[in-house]
Each structure stands twice: as structure tokens, then as C-alpha cells.
Amino acid sequence: MAISITRQPEFAGILRDEETFAREDDSSFGNQINGWFDDLMLQSGTGMSPGIILALSLCSAFTIGGFVFVLQENLLTTAMGAALGGLLPVMSIIFIRSRRQTQISTQLPGMIDELARAAKTGRSLENSLKLVANDTPSPLGDELTHCTQKLELGLGVGDALRELTHRTGVVATSVLVTALSVHMQTGGDLVRVLERLSQTLRDRMQFYGRLKAATAASRATAILMIILPPAIIVFFVLRDGTYLTELLESKWGFRVTIAATTLEVFGAMWVLRILRSSQKV
């Protein structure tokens, strides 16, 4: 005989807490960096804790820095190699997150169409979400499954989908969450809302594709301007291990190098922020 289990929303908090570095009651710059890193790991979908990535960064820094020191026996170039090695795991996670967000954005219109077809059969919104979550492939299907597990714990649709945007980092998911939350509160024709939403997201993706194609040359130029100065420095350092040391020993060389490094860092942050904002779909 099947046993019926009554849903208890107060037990929804028994899900395993994820390891995070940021604190909600701290608004300092260091805590903001920790929050960015926590979001990066969460949205990458790797399932790895931030501590593991930091350990990998440390090992990579020691490995590459030690290799450069063996080749040149120069502390300055060793520090540069260690810094590059420490950034490699983080840059890899950033690439993985970007690719995952692109996949989710591509899957979203089709998932909404399937949700509309499930709603046409007379199923409730909760049952439709469970059906779509089982049929949607990864990575969007994994996030929907996470939401349906919260539904099984007794949470409402709005509460279960509230973290979807934060977990994926895709702006378009917030539109879906808002539409479903409004429907749960006010009612209306859910199928019509979902069909219009799907078409809107497709039009948005097409516009983004045309915009990306039109600005490809400008983005490539901006990225080249960021990469070229460090690449030139690395070339001269590998060619002559004492080049950078001799440059910094002179007064004018030290000042020019500091000024160029400062402008390079701020320029790279500005360009990357523009590129990042233009990629939010």
C-alpha cells in the first residue's frame, strides 16, 4: 500500500548548503570579490567548491613559477609566471560559465514551448515544470530539476524558481520567473503568455546575434589591444631575462612602466565590463 507523505514547507531548508566565501552582512570590496567568485563557481555548473579552485590556482602558480625560475633564475619573471599560473584555473572557469550560459540561452525558448504544450493538456504548472525538467537536456534541465526538487519539498512555484536567475546568470530566465510568478498571483491564459514569451526570447536572440556580428571587428580589436602589451613584454623577457629588470632600474623606465601598467589594468577592466554587459542575453 502506497504511503502518502504530506508536504511540509518548513523542511525545505534541509538542502545541503553550498560552500561560499562571501557574507551577506559585509559590503567591503573584498567581500564583493568573494561574492563574485561564489557566483562564478555556482554559475559554471562544475559542482566544484571555491576552495578546490583556489588550491588548483596555488598549485598552478607554483608549477609555472617554478618552471620559469628554472629556465631564467630571475625573480621578476618568476613572479610573472606564478601570477599567470594562478589565473589559469579561474580563466578556465570563466570560459566554462560563458559556454554554459550560451547553452542555457539557446535551450530556453524550446523549453518554454514545451512548457506551453504541457499546459495545453490541462496539467497544473507544477506538473508541467516536472515534465519539462525531465525532458530538457543539461544544463538547463539540471537547473529545472533543482527547482522541481524544491517543489517536492513543499515550496511554491515562485519560491522554487526564485534562485534560477542567480544560479544560471542568464538575464532571460528572470523574465520567465517573473511571468510564472505573476500568473500564479493573478491567473490568466498561461499558454498564451508562454508562447509570446518564447517568441520574444527568440527575437531577442536574433537581435543579439546580428549585434554580435556587426561588432565583431570592434570586439576583436579591443581584445587585441588588451593582449598585445603583455605579449610584447613576455616576448622581450623571454628573449632577455634581464630586460625588465634593467628597464625598472632607470627612473624614467620605472615611471613609464607603472603608468602603462595602470592604464592597461583600468582599460582592460573597462573593456571587459563592456563586453560582459553586451553578452547578457
Backbone bond lengths (Angstrom), bond angles and torsions (degrees), N, CA, C in turn:
res aa  C-N    CA-C-N  psi(-1)  N-CA   C-N-CA  omega(-1)  CA-C   N-CA-C  phi
1 M - - - 1.464 - - 1.535 108.73 -
2 A 1.334 114.78 130.50 1.462 119.50 -179.24 1.523 110.34 -71.27
3 I 1.303 115.40 140.15 1.454 121.69 179.61 1.518 108.87 -102.55
4 S 1.295 116.37 125.90 1.463 121.32 179.73 1.528 109.61 -89.08
5 I 1.336 115.89 127.56 1.460 121.80 -179.46 1.526 108.94 -106.77
6 T 1.295 115.46 121.78 1.462 120.30 179.81 1.526 110.21 -75.00
7 R 1.330 115.89 134.87 1.454 120.15 179.38 1.523 110.72 -70.41
8 Q 1.297 115.70 137.13 1.457 121.88 178.55 1.528 108.56 -127.49
9 P 1.335 118.92 102.77 1.468 120.64 -178.06 1.519 113.71 -58.91
10 E 1.335 118.45 -26.51 1.467 119.11 -178.38 1.528 112.52 -68.10
11 F 1.355 117.40 -14.39 1.456 120.05 177.72 1.525 112.26 -91.33
12 A 1.327 117.66 4.72 1.466 120.55 -178.51 1.519 112.24 -69.43
13 G 1.317 117.38 -15.19 1.452 119.79 -178.50 1.514 114.39 -87.25
14 I 1.328 118.48 8.20 1.459 120.25 -178.07 1.515 112.15 -84.26
15 L 1.349 117.89 -1.34 1.459 119.98 177.14 1.520 109.72 -62.03
16 R 1.319 115.76 147.89 1.453 121.39 -176.87 1.526 110.53 -64.29
17 D 1.317 116.52 129.06 1.454 120.53 177.69 1.519 109.92 -72.42
18 E 1.328 115.83 140.15 1.449 120.90 179.01 1.524 109.60 -88.38
19 E 1.328 115.00 146.25 1.461 120.07 -179.60 1.517 110.09 -70.17
20 T 1.306 116.30 124.55 1.461 121.47 179.40 1.517 109.47 -134.28
21 F 1.341 115.28 156.19 1.453 121.79 178.75 1.521 112.22 -103.75
22 A 1.322 117.63 -26.33 1.466 121.24 -175.94 1.522 110.89 -80.03
23 R 1.331 115.55 152.58 1.460 122.83 176.53 1.525 109.04 -118.64
24 E 1.318 115.46 140.14 1.455 119.78 -175.75 1.524 112.78 -70.10
25 D 1.322 117.72 -26.97 1.461 121.05 -175.35 1.527 112.83 -93.52
26 D 1.320 117.67 15.59 1.465 121.96 -177.53 1.519 108.98 -125.07
27 S 1.335 117.03 123.62 1.463 122.07 -179.10 1.525 112.23 -109.63
28 S 1.311 118.18 17.58 1.452 121.34 -178.72 1.527 110.70 -72.47
29 F 1.341 114.63 164.31 1.461 119.74 -178.99 1.526 111.11 -64.63
30 G 1.331 116.96 -39.20 1.453 120.06 178.41 1.518 112.34 -62.89
31 N 1.320 117.09 -38.52 1.460 120.32 178.16 1.521 111.54 -69.24
32 Q 1.349 117.09 -32.04 1.458 120.14 175.73 1.521 110.91 -65.28
33 I 1.338 116.52 -38.64 1.466 119.86 175.93 1.532 109.99 -64.21
34 N 1.339 116.93 -41.76 1.459 120.05 176.89 1.521 111.56 -61.42
35 G 1.342 116.44 -39.74 1.454 119.92 178.03 1.524 112.00 -64.93
36 W 1.341 115.96 -40.89 1.470 119.25 176.81 1.518 110.91 -61.70
37 F 1.327 116.47 -41.03 1.462 120.12 -179.74 1.528 110.86 -67.98
38 D 1.325 117.69 -39.11 1.463 120.64 176.87 1.532 110.80 -61.85
39 D 1.337 116.48 -44.87 1.464 120.38 178.60 1.524 110.89 -63.62
40 L 1.326 116.44 -38.87 1.466 120.15 179.11 1.524 111.06 -59.75
41 M 1.320 116.90 -46.74 1.456 120.26 -179.11 1.524 111.46 -67.61
42 L 1.326 117.13 -38.45 1.456 120.71 -179.63 1.516 111.22 -66.80
43 Q 1.332 116.78 -45.00 1.462 121.64 -175.82 1.520 113.04 -78.25
44 S 1.323 117.97 -14.65 1.463 119.75 177.87 1.528 111.87 -73.35
45 G 1.340 116.43 -24.50 1.456 119.78 178.64 1.506 114.66 73.01
46 T 1.328 118.72 13.53 1.464 121.29 -179.10 1.525 112.38 -76.61
47 G 1.333 116.97 -22.43 1.456 119.89 -177.09 1.515 113.62 77.61
48 M 1.329 117.23 5.82 1.465 121.12 -179.85 1.520 109.40 -89.90
49 S 1.318 116.43 145.90 1.450 120.74 179.08 1.525 109.71 -79.63
50 P 1.334 118.05 153.76 1.474 119.98 177.03 1.516 113.41 -57.72
51 G 1.331 117.20 -32.29 1.455 119.67 179.79 1.523 112.59 -63.06
52 I 1.330 117.14 -35.89 1.465 119.99 179.39 1.527 110.57 -67.07
53 I 1.320 117.25 -41.24 1.462 120.49 179.15 1.524 110.51 -65.03
54 L 1.317 117.28 -39.51 1.462 119.61 176.72 1.518 111.40 -63.94
55 A 1.329 116.84 -38.40 1.469 119.88 177.04 1.527 110.62 -65.57
56 L 1.330 116.87 -40.71 1.468 120.24 177.13 1.527 111.15 -64.26
57 S 1.334 116.81 -39.02 1.460 120.22 177.74 1.519 110.83 -62.93
58 L 1.327 116.55 -41.13 1.459 120.48 179.04 1.526 111.16 -64.60
59 C 1.325 116.92 -44.71 1.465 120.55 178.69 1.524 111.27 -64.02
60 S 1.334 116.43 -41.61 1.468 120.02 178.82 1.521 111.25 -65.00
61 A 1.330 116.93 -38.86 1.467 120.08 178.48 1.524 111.00 -63.68
62 F 1.332 117.80 -44.48 1.459 121.39 178.48 1.534 111.25 -64.14
63 T 1.328 116.64 -39.40 1.464 120.21 -177.22 1.521 111.67 -67.25
64 I 1.325 116.39 -53.27 1.464 119.46 -177.53 1.520 110.89 -70.01
65 G 1.345 117.01 -40.98 1.455 119.31 177.22 1.523 111.97 -61.22
66 G 1.326 117.60 -41.79 1.456 120.79 177.86 1.510 112.46 -66.03
67 F 1.330 116.76 -37.41 1.471 120.25 178.11 1.526 110.98 -64.75
68 V 1.340 117.24 -42.73 1.458 120.40 178.42 1.530 110.76 -65.85
69 F 1.328 116.83 -37.72 1.465 119.54 179.57 1.531 111.33 -65.79
70 V 1.328 116.82 -37.71 1.459 119.82 177.80 1.531 110.76 -65.06
71 L 1.337 116.63 -36.28 1.463 120.05 -178.31 1.529 112.36 -73.73
72 Q 1.352 117.22 -43.13 1.466 119.96 -171.06 1.523 114.70 -117.30
73 E 1.316 118.11 -19.93 1.464 122.27 -177.76 1.527 111.10 53.75
74 N 1.338 115.38 44.54 1.462 122.50 179.98 1.520 107.78 -125.10
75 L 1.332 117.21 124.49 1.461 120.93 -175.84 1.522 111.80 -67.06
76 L 1.317 118.10 -34.63 1.459 121.05 -177.97 1.524 111.04 -67.64
77 T 1.329 116.19 -48.69 1.465 118.95 177.93 1.524 111.04 -67.49
78 T 1.325 116.90 -30.56 1.464 119.49 176.07 1.522 110.82 -64.18
79 A 1.327 116.22 -41.98 1.470 120.21 177.55 1.527 110.99 -63.29
80 M 1.338 116.63 -40.06 1.460 120.06 178.19 1.526 110.83 -64.18
81 G 1.328 117.01 -42.04 1.454 120.24 177.83 1.517 112.82 -65.21
82 A 1.340 116.06 -38.79 1.463 119.65 177.88 1.523 111.35 -65.95
83 A 1.332 116.70 -39.42 1.471 119.92 177.99 1.522 110.93 -63.88
84 L 1.329 116.24 -42.32 1.465 119.72 177.84 1.523 111.00 -64.30
85 G 1.327 116.94 -42.32 1.457 119.66 178.58 1.514 113.15 -64.13
86 G 1.334 116.61 -36.39 1.455 119.55 178.52 1.515 113.52 -67.65
87 L 1.339 116.79 -26.63 1.461 120.73 -178.80 1.523 113.31 -85.97
88 L 1.314 117.53 -19.44 1.470 119.95 -174.89 1.531 113.54 -58.98
89 P 1.350 120.49 -48.61 1.466 118.51 178.17 1.527 113.58 -61.31
90 V 1.342 116.71 -38.32 1.466 119.72 179.74 1.526 110.58 -66.39
91 M 1.342 117.06 -42.15 1.456 120.37 178.30 1.523 111.15 -64.12
92 S 1.328 116.81 -34.21 1.464 119.95 176.99 1.521 111.38 -65.59
93 I 1.337 117.07 -40.51 1.461 120.75 178.28 1.529 110.92 -66.54
94 I 1.330 116.74 -37.59 1.467 120.21 177.06 1.528 110.39 -62.06
95 F 1.320 117.27 -41.91 1.462 121.22 178.04 1.527 110.90 -64.32
96 I 1.340 116.87 -42.76 1.465 120.63 179.43 1.530 110.55 -62.96
97 R 1.337 117.07 -41.91 1.462 119.92 178.72 1.519 111.18 -63.44
98 S 1.327 117.79 -43.42 1.457 120.96 -179.57 1.524 110.95 -61.59
99 R 1.313 117.11 -43.16 1.464 119.90 179.28 1.527 110.73 -66.54
100 R 1.312 117.52 -38.46 1.469 120.92 179.66 1.533 110.90 -66.66
101 Q 1.318 117.35 -41.16 1.459 120.40 178.56 1.521 111.32 -64.95
102 T 1.322 116.90 -36.03 1.465 119.93 176.51 1.522 110.62 -64.41
103 Q 1.324 117.19 -41.68 1.459 120.86 177.97 1.529 111.60 -63.37
104 I 1.324 116.71 -42.56 1.466 119.95 179.66 1.521 110.72 -64.44
105 S 1.320 117.34 -42.23 1.465 121.08 178.55 1.518 111.07 -61.72
106 T 1.332 117.26 -36.82 1.463 120.98 178.87 1.522 111.51 -71.28
107 Q 1.320 117.14 -35.98 1.468 120.90 -178.37 1.520 113.08 -77.45
108 L 1.306 118.09 -21.95 1.460 121.41 -169.52 1.524 113.73 -61.78
109 P 1.348 120.56 -48.57 1.479 118.45 179.92 1.524 112.97 -60.26
110 G 1.328 118.24 -42.72 1.459 120.42 178.37 1.511 112.16 -63.89
111 M 1.332 117.07 -37.82 1.458 120.19 177.86 1.520 110.94 -64.24
112 I 1.328 117.11 -40.36 1.468 120.35 179.44 1.521 110.41 -66.48
113 D 1.341 118.13 -38.37 1.468 120.69 175.69 1.527 111.06 -60.43
114 E 1.327 116.39 -43.22 1.463 119.69 178.52 1.524 111.20 -66.23
115 L 1.318 117.07 -35.44 1.462 120.55 177.36 1.524 110.29 -65.61
116 A 1.335 116.49 -38.03 1.468 120.14 177.39 1.522 111.20 -66.13
117 R 1.332 117.07 -41.30 1.471 119.83 178.02 1.527 111.19 -64.63
118 A 1.334 117.18 -37.61 1.467 119.59 177.46 1.519 110.86 -66.64
119 A 1.348 117.04 -36.81 1.468 120.08 178.77 1.521 111.80 -68.77
120 K 1.341 116.91 -28.96 1.468 119.95 179.17 1.516 112.22 -65.09
121 T 1.328 117.76 -26.78 1.459 121.25 -178.84 1.524 112.68 -76.97
122 G 1.328 117.36 -3.23 1.450 120.63 178.75 1.515 114.41 96.10
123 R 1.304 117.63 3.46 1.462 120.09 178.09 1.520 110.59 -69.96
124 S 1.304 115.34 154.00 1.459 119.69 174.45 1.527 109.16 -72.48
125 L 1.327 115.63 166.35 1.454 119.98 -179.13 1.531 111.06 -63.47
126 E 1.322 117.41 -38.54 1.460 120.07 179.35 1.525 111.16 -63.64
127 N 1.332 116.88 -46.07 1.462 120.31 179.72 1.524 111.29 -66.15
128 S 1.321 116.12 -35.92 1.466 119.41 178.22 1.522 111.08 -65.32
129 L 1.323 116.77 -40.16 1.460 120.16 178.16 1.526 111.14 -64.52
130 K 1.332 116.81 -40.43 1.467 119.42 178.99 1.522 110.92 -64.90
131 L 1.331 116.77 -40.16 1.455 120.11 179.61 1.521 111.16 -65.39
132 V 1.324 116.34 -44.68 1.465 120.77 -179.31 1.526 110.88 -66.99
133 A 1.327 117.17 -37.76 1.462 120.39 179.82 1.522 111.58 -62.18
134 N 1.331 117.48 -36.13 1.466 120.84 179.23 1.524 112.01 -72.57
135 D 1.332 117.18 -29.14 1.463 120.86 -175.93 1.527 113.08 -93.39
136 T 1.324 117.40 -15.55 1.463 120.30 -177.06 1.524 109.79 -85.99
137 P 1.325 117.44 128.16 1.478 119.21 179.56 1.520 111.69 -72.01
138 S 1.317 115.13 169.33 1.459 121.78 177.29 1.536 109.05 -69.30
139 P 1.337 119.32 147.68 1.473 127.75 10.46 1.531 114.43 -93.71
140 L 1.339 118.34 -17.12 1.462 119.55 -177.80 1.516 110.62 -65.78
141 G 1.326 116.62 -36.46 1.458 119.85 179.28 1.517 112.69 -61.92
142 D 1.325 117.03 -35.11 1.469 120.03 178.31 1.532 111.15 -65.16
143 E 1.315 116.35 -41.05 1.464 119.42 179.58 1.529 111.39 -68.98
144 L 1.324 117.18 -37.95 1.467 119.81 177.05 1.526 110.74 -67.37
145 T 1.325 116.55 -36.51 1.468 119.72 176.58 1.515 110.61 -63.52
146 H 1.331 116.50 -38.59 1.464 120.52 176.29 1.529 110.65 -60.95
147 C 1.323 116.59 -38.72 1.468 120.29 178.79 1.523 111.44 -69.43
148 T 1.328 117.26 -41.40 1.459 119.76 -179.61 1.530 111.75 -68.03
149 Q 1.322 116.98 -28.70 1.463 119.03 175.05 1.517 110.73 -64.86
150 K 1.327 116.48 -35.22 1.466 119.10 175.07 1.524 111.34 -69.28
151 L 1.327 116.51 -32.42 1.468 119.09 174.83 1.524 110.55 -63.38
152 E 1.327 116.35 -38.73 1.465 120.15 178.58 1.525 111.71 -64.93
153 L 1.338 116.11 -27.39 1.460 119.52 178.85 1.527 112.54 -80.39
154 G 1.320 116.69 -5.81 1.454 119.51 175.61 1.507 115.65 109.92
155 L 1.330 119.11 0.46 1.459 120.47 178.42 1.523 110.55 -75.39
156 G 1.331 115.97 155.44 1.441 120.87 175.30 1.523 111.36 -76.10
157 V 1.329 115.85 171.31 1.465 120.18 -177.94 1.525 111.01 -62.77
158 G 1.334 116.30 -44.40 1.458 119.60 -179.06 1.517 112.75 -61.92
159 D 1.333 116.64 -42.68 1.465 120.35 179.51 1.523 111.74 -69.60
160 A 1.334 116.65 -36.11 1.459 119.84 -179.02 1.525 112.07 -69.57
161 L 1.343 116.48 -33.39 1.466 120.31 -178.11 1.524 112.92 -91.65
162 R 1.316 117.48 -1.76 1.462 120.58 -172.76 1.526 111.55 -62.81
163 E 1.327 118.15 -35.04 1.456 121.06 -177.30 1.519 113.52 -88.94
164 L 1.326 118.22 1.06 1.459 120.41 -175.63 1.524 111.48 -61.76
165 T 1.328 116.91 -44.28 1.464 120.01 -179.93 1.516 111.27 -65.23
166 H 1.319 116.81 -41.99 1.461 120.21 -179.91 1.523 112.13 -67.23
167 R 1.316 117.63 -37.53 1.457 121.30 -177.72 1.522 112.19 -74.04
168 T 1.326 118.07 -27.56 1.462 120.82 -178.42 1.520 112.59 -99.75
169 G 1.334 117.83 -31.99 1.451 120.80 -175.58 1.515 113.28 75.34
170 V 1.324 118.39 11.09 1.465 123.60 -179.94 1.524 108.36 -97.17
171 V 1.321 115.95 121.65 1.464 120.23 -175.64 1.521 111.55 -64.21
172 A 1.338 117.28 -33.84 1.461 120.33 -176.64 1.522 112.63 -63.22
173 T 1.321 118.21 -25.66 1.464 119.81 179.08 1.532 111.66 -67.02
174 S 1.333 116.84 -27.70 1.464 118.82 178.42 1.523 111.01 -66.16
175 V 1.342 116.78 -31.54 1.468 120.41 177.15 1.520 109.67 -65.98
176 L 1.336 116.38 -42.60 1.463 120.11 178.56 1.519 111.07 -64.14
177 V 1.321 117.61 -45.23 1.464 121.45 -179.48 1.524 110.69 -62.28
178 T 1.337 116.83 -41.68 1.468 120.47 179.16 1.517 111.08 -64.36
179 A 1.349 116.70 -43.00 1.469 119.99 -179.22 1.528 111.26 -63.58
180 L 1.328 117.11 -42.78 1.469 119.56 179.85 1.527 111.80 -69.42
181 S 1.335 116.99 -36.90 1.470 120.00 178.89 1.521 110.82 -66.32
182 V 1.328 117.04 -42.22 1.467 120.29 178.21 1.520 110.75 -64.39
183 H 1.328 116.38 -39.19 1.468 119.22 178.66 1.528 111.01 -63.24
184 M 1.329 117.34 -40.68 1.451 119.93 179.84 1.522 111.71 -64.98
185 Q 1.326 117.65 -28.87 1.461 121.25 -177.84 1.526 112.48 -87.58
186 T 1.334 117.11 -38.86 1.467 120.64 -172.76 1.515 113.95 -110.66
187 G 1.336 117.45 -17.45 1.452 120.02 -176.85 1.519 111.60 79.89
188 G 1.320 117.03 -164.20 1.456 121.90 -179.77 1.522 111.17 119.05
189 D 1.331 114.94 -173.78 1.453 121.66 -178.42 1.529 108.65 -83.96
190 L 1.322 116.46 98.50 1.457 121.05 -176.68 1.525 111.59 -65.38
191 V 1.333 117.20 -39.51 1.465 120.55 -177.63 1.519 110.66 -62.23
192 R 1.309 117.22 -44.10 1.460 121.09 -179.42 1.540 110.62 -65.09
193 V 1.317 115.70 -40.35 1.472 119.59 178.77 1.520 110.72 -62.68
194 L 1.332 116.90 -44.59 1.462 120.52 -178.65 1.530 111.34 -66.83
195 E 1.326 117.54 -39.04 1.464 119.66 179.21 1.522 111.37 -65.05
196 R 1.317 117.03 -41.86 1.464 119.71 177.57 1.527 111.09 -66.58
197 L 1.318 115.99 -38.54 1.461 119.65 179.57 1.528 111.02 -64.96
198 S 1.314 116.87 -40.82 1.458 120.67 178.38 1.519 111.50 -62.25
199 Q 1.316 116.47 -43.76 1.465 120.09 179.35 1.528 110.90 -66.50
200 T 1.328 116.60 -37.89 1.468 120.16 178.68 1.524 111.31 -63.09
201 L 1.333 116.51 -42.87 1.461 119.88 179.24 1.521 111.47 -66.73
202 R 1.335 117.32 -36.19 1.472 119.21 176.92 1.527 110.68 -65.76
203 D 1.340 116.38 -43.01 1.468 118.86 177.34 1.525 111.47 -62.36
204 R 1.319 116.07 -37.83 1.459 120.00 179.10 1.521 111.58 -65.83
205 M 1.331 117.29 -41.06 1.445 120.60 178.45 1.525 111.66 -66.75
206 Q 1.333 117.29 -37.44 1.460 119.66 176.82 1.522 111.17 -65.23
207 F 1.335 116.83 -41.26 1.467 119.99 177.30 1.520 110.63 -63.52
208 Y 1.324 116.42 -41.62 1.460 119.72 178.76 1.528 110.96 -63.89
209 G 1.328 116.70 -38.51 1.456 119.85 177.87 1.519 112.00 -63.28
210 R 1.342 116.58 -43.16 1.473 119.43 177.38 1.524 111.02 -65.45
211 L 1.347 117.25 -39.81 1.457 120.57 178.19 1.520 111.04 -64.27
212 K 1.319 116.75 -40.90 1.462 120.66 179.89 1.513 111.34 -65.03
213 A 1.338 116.48 -39.39 1.457 119.62 178.77 1.531 111.56 -68.10
214 A 1.341 116.38 -37.08 1.466 119.97 -178.37 1.520 112.44 -71.29
215 T 1.335 117.13 -27.63 1.470 120.67 -176.94 1.526 112.41 -106.74
216 A 1.337 116.99 15.60 1.471 119.86 -177.32 1.520 111.44 -62.07
217 A 1.332 116.81 -43.35 1.468 120.12 -178.33 1.530 110.87 -64.87
218 S 1.330 117.22 -41.74 1.466 120.78 -179.62 1.519 111.00 -65.36
219 R 1.319 117.58 -42.13 1.458 120.63 179.31 1.521 111.20 -66.58
220 A 1.329 117.00 -39.92 1.465 119.61 178.36 1.531 111.14 -64.35
221 T 1.335 115.90 -38.62 1.464 119.35 178.09 1.521 111.36 -65.36
222 A 1.327 116.65 -42.21 1.464 120.46 179.65 1.526 111.12 -63.17
223 I 1.339 116.66 -43.26 1.465 120.20 179.34 1.530 110.62 -65.53
224 L 1.332 115.97 -38.72 1.466 119.98 178.79 1.522 111.24 -63.74
225 M 1.330 116.79 -39.78 1.458 120.31 179.22 1.530 111.56 -66.94
226 I 1.317 117.63 -26.77 1.464 120.97 177.25 1.528 110.56 -76.97
227 I 1.319 116.61 -41.07 1.465 121.11 -173.98 1.523 111.84 -79.85
228 L 1.328 117.25 -33.19 1.467 120.30 -171.05 1.529 114.27 -61.01
229 P 1.352 120.65 -49.23 1.477 118.53 -179.19 1.530 114.49 -59.17
230 P 1.340 119.87 -48.01 1.476 117.77 176.41 1.526 112.61 -62.34
231 A 1.333 117.22 -34.91 1.462 119.59 -179.89 1.527 111.05 -64.95
232 I 1.340 116.57 -38.03 1.465 119.93 178.15 1.526 110.71 -65.68
233 I 1.330 116.21 -42.69 1.468 119.92 178.14 1.528 110.89 -61.50
234 V 1.327 116.65 -44.20 1.470 120.41 179.61 1.525 110.44 -62.56
235 F 1.330 116.95 -38.87 1.471 120.17 179.62 1.528 111.11 -61.81
236 F 1.333 116.68 -47.53 1.460 119.79 -178.65 1.531 111.70 -68.70
237 V 1.336 116.94 -34.96 1.461 119.84 178.79 1.518 111.02 -67.76
238 L 1.328 117.28 -41.62 1.463 119.91 177.56 1.527 111.54 -68.65
239 R 1.311 116.16 -30.42 1.469 120.45 178.22 1.515 111.81 -74.12
240 D 1.331 115.91 -38.13 1.463 121.42 179.83 1.521 107.97 -142.81
241 G 1.322 116.34 108.84 1.462 120.46 -175.00 1.509 114.35 -62.78
242 T 1.335 118.38 -22.09 1.467 121.78 -179.09 1.520 112.80 -95.90
243 Y 1.340 117.22 4.18 1.473 119.70 -175.40 1.519 111.66 -60.99
244 L 1.326 116.68 -52.03 1.454 120.59 -176.30 1.527 111.44 -68.68
245 T 1.315 116.45 -34.95 1.463 119.42 178.29 1.521 111.24 -64.44
246 E 1.319 117.37 -45.53 1.459 121.51 178.43 1.526 111.39 -65.39
247 L 1.331 116.73 -34.93 1.463 119.82 178.89 1.519 111.29 -65.60
248 L 1.315 117.33 -41.76 1.457 120.82 -177.96 1.525 112.65 -76.82
249 E 1.310 118.06 -17.40 1.457 120.16 178.74 1.522 112.53 -71.81
250 S 1.332 117.37 -29.02 1.463 120.56 177.48 1.520 110.06 -81.97
251 K 1.344 115.93 148.60 1.462 120.58 -175.87 1.518 111.74 -64.69
252 W 1.337 116.45 -48.27 1.461 118.95 -177.94 1.525 111.04 -69.00
253 G 1.339 117.11 -35.37 1.459 119.57 178.77 1.517 111.63 -65.46
254 F 1.336 116.37 -39.01 1.464 120.22 178.93 1.529 110.60 -64.84
255 R 1.339 117.08 -45.02 1.468 120.52 -178.22 1.528 111.45 -65.97
256 V 1.325 115.49 -44.67 1.464 118.61 -179.76 1.528 111.06 -64.66
257 T 1.317 117.27 -39.27 1.468 120.69 -179.96 1.524 111.34 -65.35
258 I 1.334 116.73 -43.06 1.466 120.13 178.55 1.523 110.62 -64.13
259 A 1.339 117.03 -43.72 1.462 120.32 179.81 1.528 110.89 -63.90
260 A 1.336 116.33 -43.37 1.464 119.84 -179.66 1.528 111.32 -65.45
261 T 1.337 116.42 -39.74 1.461 120.00 179.23 1.528 111.32 -64.97
262 T 1.340 116.26 -41.74 1.461 120.22 179.11 1.531 111.24 -63.27
263 L 1.331 116.47 -45.90 1.464 120.39 179.02 1.525 111.11 -64.90
264 E 1.323 116.72 -37.10 1.464 120.71 179.42 1.528 110.81 -64.66
265 V 1.326 116.68 -44.01 1.463 120.26 -178.35 1.527 111.08 -65.45
266 F 1.343 116.62 -49.11 1.465 119.09 -179.17 1.529 111.31 -66.65
267 G 1.320 116.94 -38.53 1.460 119.52 177.14 1.516 112.39 -64.36
268 A 1.336 116.85 -41.25 1.460 120.05 179.03 1.526 111.14 -65.32
269 M 1.336 116.70 -41.30 1.466 119.72 178.40 1.521 111.06 -63.08
270 W 1.313 116.97 -40.55 1.464 121.44 -179.77 1.526 111.09 -65.82
271 V 1.351 116.52 -47.43 1.461 120.38 -178.75 1.522 110.84 -65.40
272 L 1.333 116.91 -43.90 1.461 119.70 -179.42 1.522 111.59 -65.27
273 R 1.325 117.16 -33.66 1.464 119.51 176.79 1.519 111.16 -66.72
274 I 1.339 116.83 -39.47 1.463 120.00 177.69 1.516 110.28 -65.69
275 L 1.335 116.11 -44.96 1.466 119.31 178.93 1.518 111.80 -62.81
276 R 1.327 116.05 -38.73 1.446 120.00 -179.43 1.533 111.32 -66.31
277 S 1.322 116.95 -42.93 1.460 120.19 -179.91 1.523 111.31 -67.26
278 S 1.326 118.08 -31.50 1.460 120.54 179.63 1.519 112.46 -75.64
279 Q 1.351 118.25 -15.20 1.440 121.94 -179.56 1.515 113.64 -94.40
280 K 1.317 117.83 -1.76 1.465 120.63 179.75 1.523 109.05 -76.30
281 V 1.328 115.67 115.70 1.451 121.02 -178.73 1.525 109.37 -123.88
